[in-house]
Amino acid sequence: MYRSHTCGELRLSDAHKQVFLSGWVQTLRDKGNILWIDLRDRYGITQLVAEENAVSPELWQTLRSVGREYVLQISGTVIARYAKNPQIPTGDIEIRVQEANILNPALTPPFTIEDQTDGGEELRMKYRYLDLRRTPLRENLILRHKVALAVRQYLDAQNFLEIETPYLIKSTPEGARDFVVPSRMNAGEFYALPQSPQMFKQVLMVSGYDKYFQIVRCFRDEDLRADRQPEFTQIDCEMSFVNQEDILQTFEGMIKQVFKQTKGIDLPSPFPRITYQEAMEKYGSDKPDMRFDMTFVDFTSLAKQKDFVLAQQAEAVLGIVVPNAATFTRKQLDELTLFVQKPQIGAKGLIYIRYEAENQVKSSVDKFYTQEDLAHWLKTSGAQVGDLILVLMGDLHKVRKQLNELRLHVADLQGIRNPESYKPVWVLDFPLLEWDEDTQRHHAVHHPFTSPKPEDFHLLDTNPLAVRANAYDLAMNGLELGGGSIRIHDAQLQAKIFELLGFTAEEAEAQFGFLMKAFAYGAPPHGGIAFGLDRLTATLGGSDSIRDFIAFPKNNKGKDTMIDAPSALKNEQLQELSLSVLKK
């Protein structure tokens, strides 16, 4: 018997029991004639104790020879712990060791296997098998398991079927680069790894499987950041004979159950809803963080009333009111200016107005605007005594993005982005199309199968950029958790969208012919949504990064440093695949 109990299981009620435990040595404290070992497994830590005069010389020698991360099996008796440890569930007991067996020795680990480790991220990713022994990562993966379980239970109760779709598919334009896989049996031809199961789930709707879901791996060859990985996991869903309201209610229910089942949190119902246009006007983002206010204020008309050249040249002058921040020092304001001037944000400068007291306003534009002028700014913004107004100006589209970054940054400085607070919001009525100056053509904001709002069909010929998509995203705490749309099921409308996207009839047939052919055999009205499992779990875990919620993630260069992937192929393999590699 390797173990009768786990290392997180025993309590004071188990006193005097003879038990077997197996696990890894977390720490060892040797006081000369008495020895304590913390033994760890997935379930917790149990303290072991042995006294030199109470055990055999052989056992004493064995116990003193173990090191950190040795795999150890012991048998012994549960006793009450003299110095109890309230920080762990097993802190009232310890095991008096009677037998011990070193199952496997271990090298000294390159970093401490502790909650707060001394290992940097790159080092921990190289030795991921050690990093995964740490409690925070273990808890993250347990949370991920619970989220996936809650999703499956909810969708099963709603009569959804989990159906797998292929990983080796055809390359299709979905907004990011495909990962491609050469075919040995079809020389010169390639599979692509799916960016999503989009077309397959639509085919399943044609096949009559009216409620489909899949927790599925997806692949996108794009630049990486904290919340993006080249391979990621989606909760992918599709339904037939539904409208937008059906989908919003169904998956609002799913998210509520996930939060209740995994965190014990009752999210408000119904979730707030705003349009894409409102989100951009108030927050400068289609995934607004609703945990705090600081919505945008339009100062454009007020700013242009005076001879301030920068304001006169700007398309938009927008600001936010930061509550209780009039005490910001000049140094702090200078740091905010440097923040918005970072290349990735790109603002030229920052205007501030400090409402220090009644009839006492200080600003960085005093020479252009009088106290009376600034009083109108205060009234327009609704600022109160003690508040700080921060203002950016320039191109409307750019200023909104810049002010969104500033809004989030200031909220972090003020400590008002509480990771334990969750504020969901549905964002509706996205644009269907956007114009790309480089390619001189329309591109789908979501994907080519997204249906326009029925009331906007008439604009497809006259003003396609004004057409709204029958699409929806669920945002929470400044992150997009999921998004989807009602799909096009009418062949003529789909052909019209392909035409607007610049596809010739031949190109559309080559890329999507099988789907169009399937639609010709009776496609029901359908729609769906996909949630990022990695991001949803990270949000529940109070983190902005998804890496620590994935067992084996890639680094910011797309490499798995543990197994050293990607790596070069041998010449024999390249020849089998009819490939040659061009050296840059």
N, C-alpha and C positions, 0 to 999 in steps of 0.2 A: 504494500500500500504506500503510494507516494504521499497521499494526504487524506486525512479524514475531514479536515476543515480548510477553509481558505484563510488568508492572513487578515481578512477584515471581518471575520465572522464571530469570533469568540467573545463572550461577555462574562461578567462576574457570576452569572447564573450557571456558567460552565465550570466553575471551580471544582477541582479534584478530578476532572476528567483526564483520561489518558488520550492524547491526541497525536496525530501525525501532521506536520506542515512541510510544505516545499515552496521555495521561492528564491529571490535574489537578496543578497546581503546589501542593505541600504547603508548602514553605518555599523561600526564596531568600536566599543569603548572598553579598553583594557585597563583595569585598575590594579593589576598585579596578581591578586588572588581571587578577583571576581571579574566576570566578563559579561557585558551586555551586547547583544546583537539585535539590530532591527531587521526583521525579515519582511520582504515586500513581495507581493504579487499584484495582479490586476485589481484585487478587491480591497487592498489596504495594507497596513503594517501591523505586525505583532512583535512585541519585544520578547527576546529570549534571554535567559539568565543562567549562568553556571558558576559555581564556586569550586576552586581548585581542590579543596579538601572534601568535596562531596561527590566528585566524579572520578572515573578511572584516569590514570595518566594518559592513556591512549586517546580518550575522548577530549581531555584537556588540550592535548597537543593538536588534535584535529581542529578544535574550535579556535585556537590561537593562530592557526595557519591560514584561516580564511581571510579573504580581502574583499574590497568593494566589488559588487556585482558577481561574486561567486554564486553558483547555483547550489543551494544547500537543502538537504532533507534532514528533518529532525523528528524525534519523538520525545514526548515529555508530558509533564503534568501541568494543568492550568492552576495557577495560584493567584491570590490577590496581590496586586502591585503595591509596594510600599509608597513610592512617590508617584502618585497618579498623574496622568497626562490628559487633561480635559480637551486637548486639541485634536485627539483622534478617537474614533469610536471604540477602539480596543484599549483605551488608556487606563482602564481599571484593572487590567490583568497582565500577566506575563507567563511565559512557559519555562518551567524548570526543566532544562534539557537533560535527558537520560541517554539518548543515542543520537549520533549525527553522522551524516554521510555526505561528502562533497561530491555532488553529481557532475559538476564541471567547474574547473577554475576559470578565472577571467583575467584578461589584461587590465591594467589600470585604465579606466575610461578617459578620453581626452577632455572631458568637461564633467562637472558635477551633475549627477542625476537627482536634481533637487527642483522644487517649484521655481525658485529663483536661481537659475543656473548661471555659471560664468562663461558659458559657450556662446559665441556669436552665431548669427543665423546661418551663415555659409558653413561653418563647422558643424552645426547641428544637423543641417540638411545632408552633409556628407555621411554623417553617422546617424542617419534617421532612425535606424533600429534601436539605438540607444536613446535618442530624443523621445521616441514614442513610449519609453518607460516612465517618463515624467508625468506626474499627476495632472497638470493642466492639459497636456495633449490627450491623455487618456480620457479625461472628462469631456474634452471637445469631441472625440470620436464616439463616446457614449451618447452625447447629445445628438450628434448626427444620426446615429442609429435610431434614437427615439423619434426624431423628426420624420425619418423615412417610414418608420413603423406607424406613426400617427397618420401620415398621408395615406398609406395603403389601407389602413382600417377605415378611414373616412370615405375614400373613394370606393372601396369595396361595398360599404353600406349604401352608397349611392348608385350601385349597379354598374360601376365602371369595370372594364376588363383590362388587365395588364397584358399587353401584347408586344413582343419584341420586334424590332425592325432591323434591317441589315446595317452593318458597319462599312462594308465595301460597296460603295455606290458610285454614281456618275457625278462628275464635277458640275455644279450648277452655281450661278452667280447669286450669292446671298449676302453680299456686303463685306465679307472678309476673304482672305486667301484660304484656299483649300490646302489641307495636307493630302498629298497624293501618294499612291502605292502602285509601283510598277507590277504589271502582270507577266509572270514567266511564261504562262501558256498562250498569251496573246501578245507577242513581242511588239513593242512600240506603243502599247496601249496601257492606260492607267485607270485604276480605281481612285476615288476620292473618299476620305473619311467624312462623315456627315457633320455639317455645322449644326444641323438639327434634323429631326425626322419629319420635317414639314410635309413633304409631298407624300410620304408613305402614310402618314396619319390621315391625310385627305383621301387617299385611295381606300383606307379602311372605312371611311364614312360612306364612300360609294359602295363598298362591300356590305354595308348594312350593320356594321359594328358601331352602334350609335353613341357609345360612351367608351372611349379608349383612354388609357394612360400608360405611362412608362417612365420609370426612373432610369435615365439613360445617359450614357457618356456622349458628349458632343466635342467637336474639334474645330478650332479656328487658329489659323496661322497669323497672329497679330501681335503687336507690341504689348508687352506685359506691364502690369502694375499690381498694387497690393490686392485688388479685388478682381484680378483677371488671370486666367491660366490657359495654356494652349489646349488642355483637355479639362473639361468641366462636366458637371452633372446637372441635368435638367429634370424637373418634374413636368413631363410633357403630357398635355391633355387635349382632347378634342371631343366635341359633341355634335350630334345632328338634331335638326328640327328645333333649333334654339335661336333666340335673339341675344343682343348684348346683355339685357337685364338678367336673363337666365344664367348666363356665364358669371356675371358679377356676383350674383347671390350664391351660386354654387361654390365658387372658390373663395369668397369671403368666409363662408362657413368652414371651408377647409383650413384656412389660415387661423381662424378663431380656435378650431379644435387643436391645431398644432401648438399654439401658444398655451392653451389650457392644459393640454396633456403633458407638455414638456417643461413648462415653467410655472404652471398654476396661475396664469395671468388671464383675466377676462378682458379681452379687447372690446372697446365700445362698438355698438351696433346700431344703425348701419355705419360703415366707414364713410368719412367725408368724401365728397366728390368735387373736383374742379376741372375746368377745361384746360387744355394745353395752353391756350391763349392767356387765361387767367394765371396759370402757373408761371409763365414767362414774364408777365407784367408785374406780378407781386414778388416773385422769388428769383427770376432769371434762370430757372432750372425746371426741367420736366420731371425731376424727382425731388421735389422740395422737402426740406427738413421742417416739419410742422411742430417740433417740440418747443419752439419759441417764436416770438413775433418778428419784429424788425423787417416788416414787409417794405417793399420799395415805395419811395415817394417821388413823384415826378415834379421836379423844380424847373423844367425847361422854360416855361413861359416867364417865370419870375427871374431866372438867370439872364434871359435875353433882354430884359427891360433896361439894363445898364450897358455901358460901353466897355464890357469885359470881352476882349477879343476871343479868348478861348471858348467862352460861352456862346458867342455869336457864331463861331465856326462849328460848334458841336451840333450833331443831330439830336442828342438827348443829354439832359442833365438829371441824373438820378441819385437818390441818397437813401440812407437808412438812419433810423433813430436808435441809438444805443442807450438803453435806460441806465441811469445812475453812473454815467461814465464821463461826466464833465470834469472829473478830477484827473483824467488822463494827463500825464505830464507831457511836456514838449518832446522829451526823449521817446515816450511811448508813441506819440503821434508820428514822429519821424520814422520809427520802426514800422508803423502801419504804411507809411508812404513807400518805404523800401519794399515792403511786402507786395503791394499792388504793382510796383514797377518791375518785379521779377519777370524774366522773359516769358515764362509759361503763363503769366497773367497779362502783362503787356499794357497796363495803364500808364499814362504819361505823368500823372500826379494825383494828389488827393487834397480835397478841400475839407476843412473841419469848421464846425460852429459849436462852441461850448456855451450852453445855457446855464451860466454859473449862478445867477440869482435874478429876481425880478428886475427888469430893466438893466440887466448886466449880461451882455452877450459879447463874447470874443470869438473872432474868426480869423482864418488865414486870408480872407478877401475883404478886409476892412476898408481898404483904399478904393474898392469898387462899389461896395454896398454899405449904406448907412445903417444905423441902429434901427431906424424905421423900416428900411428894406428887409433887414434880417428878421424883424418882428413878423413880417408876412411869411417868411420861410418857416418860422416857428409855428405859426398858426396853421399853415398848410400841412405841416408834418404832424401836428398834434403833440409836439415835444413839450415836456414838462421841465420845471426847474430841476437842474441836476443832470439833464440828459445831454448827450453828445450826438451831433449830426455829422455823418461822413458822406461826402459827395464825390461822385466821379462823372466825367463828361466825355463825349465822343460819339462814335458810331453806335446806334441803338443796340444792334445785335451784340457788339463787343462789350459795351458798357454793362449790359445785363449779365453777361457771363462773368465779367470782372467783379461786379458788385456782389454776385452770388458767392464768389470765392472769399471776398472780404467779409460778407455776412457770416459765413461759416467760421472763418478765422477769428473774428471778434467774439463770436459765441463761445468758441473754445477758450479764448483768453478770459472770458467772463465766467466760465465754468457752468454754462447753462445748456450744454448738450449732454444731458444725463443719459448714460448708456443703459440705465435701468428703466427708462421711460420709452414707450413705443407708441408712435403716432402714425398709423396707416392712412393713406389717402389714395383714392382712385383718380388717375389723370385721364381725361377723356378727350375725344375729338382732335386727335393729332392731325397734322397735314398729311394728305395722302402722298404727295410728291414733293421733291425739292429739286432745284436746278443746280447743276454742276458746271461751273464756268470752264473747268479744264476739258471736260469731255463734250461740253455744249449739248447736254441732253438731260432729260428728267431722270431722276433716280427714285425708287420707292423708299419712303422713309422706313417702312417696316419690311415688307417683301412683296413680290409681284402679285400675290394671291389675296392681298388685303382688299376688302370691299370698300368702295366709297360709301359715305352716308347717302341713303336713297334720295334725300332732299337736295343733294348736291350733284346728282347725275347730270343735270342740264349744264353744269359748268365745265364738264370734261372737254367740250369742244371750244368754249370761249375763254375760259380762265382756269386752266387745270391746277395752277398753284393755289387757288382758293378752295379747292375741293378738300373736304375733311374726310379722314379715314374713319371707318367704323371700327376703331381700335381703342385699346385701353391698356394702361399700365397700372400696377400696384406699386407705389413707392412707400418707403418707411424710413424715417430718420436720415433722409438724404441719400438713400440708396434705392435703386430699382430692384424690387424683389421678383417681379414677373411682368409679363406683358403678352398681349395677344390681340386677336381681331376676329371679326366675322369675315369669313372667306367668300370669295367670288365662286358661285356655283353655276353661273350662266355663261355659256361659251362665247356668246357675242360680246358681253361685257369684258370677259377676260381677254379676248382678242383686241378690244379697244385699249385696255391697259397696256398690253404688250406693245401696241403701236405707239402709245405715249412714251413708253420707256425706250423706244428706239430699236426694238427688235423687228427685224423683217419676218415675214411669214415663215421663211425657211429657217431662220435662227430660232424662232419660237418653237417650231416643230422639232428641231434638233435637240433643244434643251428640255422642252416640256411636253413633247408629243405624247408620251405614254399617259401623262396625267390628263391631257385634253381628250385623248381617246377614251379614257375611263369615264370622264365627265359625259361623254356622248351616250353612255349607257345608263344615264339616270343618276345625277348627283343631287343629293338632298341639300337643303340649306344647312350650313354647318359653320362652326367657329370653334376657337380654342384658345389656349393660353399655355404658357410655359413659365415655370418658376426656377430660379437658380437655387438648387439645393445647397451648394456651397455657401452662397451669399445669405440665404435664409438662415442657415445654421450659424454663420458668423454673427449675424444680427442678433439672434437669440443669445449668443455667447457674449454680446457686448463688445465686438471687435470690428474694426474696419478692414482687417486683412483676412482673406479666406485661406491662406496657406496653412495655418495651424488647425484648420478644420478638415484638411485633406491628409490622408495617411502618407502619401508619397507625392508631394508637389514638385513642380519645377521651380528653378530660381528665375531671376528677372531676365536671364538670357535664354530661357526655355530649356535649360539643361537639368537633367537629373544627375547630380554630382555623386550620389551614392552608387549608381550602377554605371556612371559615365556614359550617359546617352544624351543626345545622339552621338554616334561614332561612325568612323569610316567603315566601308565594306571591303572585303577582300576582292581582289581582281576576279577570282573565280565566280564570286557571287554576282559581280557586275556583268560579267560575260553571260551568265545564265539569264540575266534580266535584259540583255541587249542594251546595256547602258554604258556610257563613258562619262567621266567627271571632268568638267572644265575647271582648271585652276585659275583663281582670280589673281 
